[in-house]
Amino acid sequence: PLSKAKISEIPFEQKLALKNAFSNAVEQAEFEQETIAIYYGISISLLQQWRCNGGGPKFKKIGRTILYQKSDVLDFFKQKYENTSQYQNKAS
């Protein structure tokens, strides 16, 4: 599994395959944190902070594996970006 790999050590082709897998997956599909980080261009440590402090997408833990359901991740980022654009519109 990817969980032992650092994102910077994952070859470009594998990153592209992970992005495509996420894009093409059904909404109920589950993904490890590395795939989410690669797809959204964020760090694994940011996902870890969100898990510890709250405020991130829903996740589940099975043993030592963290899994995110695609629909939860999409909902989280959609809400996050909508709130950001609403805030920016109000500020201008």
MODELLER restraints for C-alpha pairs under 7 A, 6 or more apart:
rsr = mdl.restraints
at = mdl.atoms
rsr.add(forms.Gaussian(group=physical.xy_distance, feature=features.Distance(at['CA:2:A'], at['CA:34:A']), mean=6.65, stdev=0.5))
rsr.add(forms.Gaussian(group=physical.xy_distance, feature=features.Distance(at['CA:3:A'], at['CA:34:A']), mean=6.73, stdev=0.5))
rsr.add(forms.Gaussian(group=physical.xy_distance, feature=features.Distance(at['CA:7:A'], at['CA:34:A']), mean=6.92, stdev=0.5))
rsr.add(forms.Gaussian(group=physical.xy_distance, feature=features.Distance(at['CA:15:A'], at['CA:38:A']), mean=6.71, stdev=0.5))
rsr.add(forms.Gaussian(group=physical.xy_distance, feature=features.Distance(at['CA:18:A'], at['CA:35:A']), mean=5.94, stdev=0.5))
rsr.add(forms.Gaussian(group=physical.xy_distance, feature=features.Distance(at['CA:19:A'], at['CA:39:A']), mean=5.25, stdev=0.5))
rsr.add(forms.Gaussian(group=physical.xy_distance, feature=features.Distance(at['CA:27:A'], at['CA:70:A']), mean=5.11, stdev=0.5))
rsr.add(forms.Gaussian(group=physical.xy_distance, feature=features.Distance(at['CA:27:A'], at['CA:71:A']), mean=4.78, stdev=0.5))
rsr.add(forms.Gaussian(group=physical.xy_distance, feature=features.Distance(at['CA:28:A'], at['CA:69:A']), mean=5.89, stdev=0.5))
rsr.add(forms.Gaussian(group=physical.xy_distance, feature=features.Distance(at['CA:28:A'], at['CA:70:A']), mean=6.09, stdev=0.5))
rsr.add(forms.Gaussian(group=physical.xy_distance, feature=features.Distance(at['CA:28:A'], at['CA:71:A']), mean=6.33, stdev=0.5))
rsr.add(forms.Gaussian(group=physical.xy_distance, feature=features.Distance(at['CA:29:A'], at['CA:69:A']), mean=5.67, stdev=0.5))
rsr.add(forms.Gaussian(group=physical.xy_distance, feature=features.Distance(at['CA:29:A'], at['CA:70:A']), mean=5.72, stdev=0.5))
rsr.add(forms.Gaussian(group=physical.xy_distance, feature=features.Distance(at['CA:30:A'], at['CA:67:A']), mean=5.88, stdev=0.5))
rsr.add(forms.Gaussian(group=physical.xy_distance, feature=features.Distance(at['CA:30:A'], at['CA:68:A']), mean=5.30, stdev=0.5))
rsr.add(forms.Gaussian(group=physical.xy_distance, feature=features.Distance(at['CA:30:A'], at['CA:69:A']), mean=4.30, stdev=0.5))
rsr.add(forms.Gaussian(group=physical.xy_distance, feature=features.Distance(at['CA:30:A'], at['CA:70:A']), mean=5.99, stdev=0.5))
rsr.add(forms.Gaussian(group=physical.xy_distance, feature=features.Distance(at['CA:31:A'], at['CA:67:A']), mean=5.32, stdev=0.5))
rsr.add(forms.Gaussian(group=physical.xy_distance, feature=features.Distance(at['CA:31:A'], at['CA:68:A']), mean=5.26, stdev=0.5))
rsr.add(forms.Gaussian(group=physical.xy_distance, feature=features.Distance(at['CA:31:A'], at['CA:69:A']), mean=6.41, stdev=0.5))
rsr.add(forms.Gaussian(group=physical.xy_distance, feature=features.Distance(at['CA:32:A'], at['CA:66:A']), mean=5.90, stdev=0.5))
rsr.add(forms.Gaussian(group=physical.xy_distance, feature=features.Distance(at['CA:32:A'], at['CA:67:A']), mean=4.85, stdev=0.5))
rsr.add(forms.Gaussian(group=physical.xy_distance, feature=features.Distance(at['CA:32:A'], at['CA:68:A']), mean=6.36, stdev=0.5))
rsr.add(forms.Gaussian(group=physical.xy_distance, feature=features.Distance(at['CA:33:A'], at['CA:44:A']), mean=6.63, stdev=0.5))
rsr.add(forms.Gaussian(group=physical.xy_distance, feature=features.Distance(at['CA:33:A'], at['CA:66:A']), mean=6.47, stdev=0.5))
rsr.add(forms.Gaussian(group=physical.xy_distance, feature=features.Distance(at['CA:33:A'], at['CA:67:A']), mean=6.60, stdev=0.5))
rsr.add(forms.Gaussian(group=physical.xy_distance, feature=features.Distance(at['CA:34:A'], at['CA:44:A']), mean=6.54, stdev=0.5))
rsr.add(forms.Gaussian(group=physical.xy_distance, feature=features.Distance(at['CA:37:A'], at['CA:43:A']), mean=5.56, stdev=0.5))
rsr.add(forms.Gaussian(group=physical.xy_distance, feature=features.Distance(at['CA:37:A'], at['CA:44:A']), mean=5.82, stdev=0.5))
rsr.add(forms.Gaussian(group=physical.xy_distance, feature=features.Distance(at['CA:50:A'], at['CA:56:A']), mean=4.70, stdev=0.5))
rsr.add(forms.Gaussian(group=physical.xy_distance, feature=features.Distance(at['CA:57:A'], at['CA:72:A']), mean=6.04, stdev=0.5))
rsr.add(forms.Gaussian(group=physical.xy_distance, feature=features.Distance(at['CA:57:A'], at['CA:73:A']), mean=5.41, stdev=0.5))
rsr.add(forms.Gaussian(group=physical.xy_distance, feature=features.Distance(at['CA:57:A'], at['CA:76:A']), mean=5.37, stdev=0.5))
rsr.add(forms.Gaussian(group=physical.xy_distance, feature=features.Distance(at['CA:58:A'], at['CA:68:A']), mean=6.62, stdev=0.5))
rsr.add(forms.Gaussian(group=physical.xy_distance, feature=features.Distance(at['CA:58:A'], at['CA:72:A']), mean=6.00, stdev=0.5))
rsr.add(forms.Gaussian(group=physical.xy_distance, feature=features.Distance(at['CA:59:A'], at['CA:66:A']), mean=6.71, stdev=0.5))
rsr.add(forms.Gaussian(group=physical.xy_distance, feature=features.Distance(at['CA:59:A'], at['CA:67:A']), mean=5.60, stdev=0.5))
rsr.add(forms.Gaussian(group=physical.xy_distance, feature=features.Distance(at['CA:59:A'], at['CA:68:A']), mean=4.70, stdev=0.5))
rsr.add(forms.Gaussian(group=physical.xy_distance, feature=features.Distance(at['CA:60:A'], at['CA:66:A']), mean=5.81, stdev=0.5))
rsr.add(forms.Gaussian(group=physical.xy_distance, feature=features.Distance(at['CA:60:A'], at['CA:67:A']), mean=5.31, stdev=0.5))
rsr.add(forms.Gaussian(group=physical.xy_distance, feature=features.Distance(at['CA:60:A'], at['CA:68:A']), mean=6.57, stdev=0.5))
rsr.add(forms.Gaussian(group=physical.xy_distance, feature=features.Distance(at['CA:61:A'], at['CA:67:A']), mean=6.19, stdev=0.5))
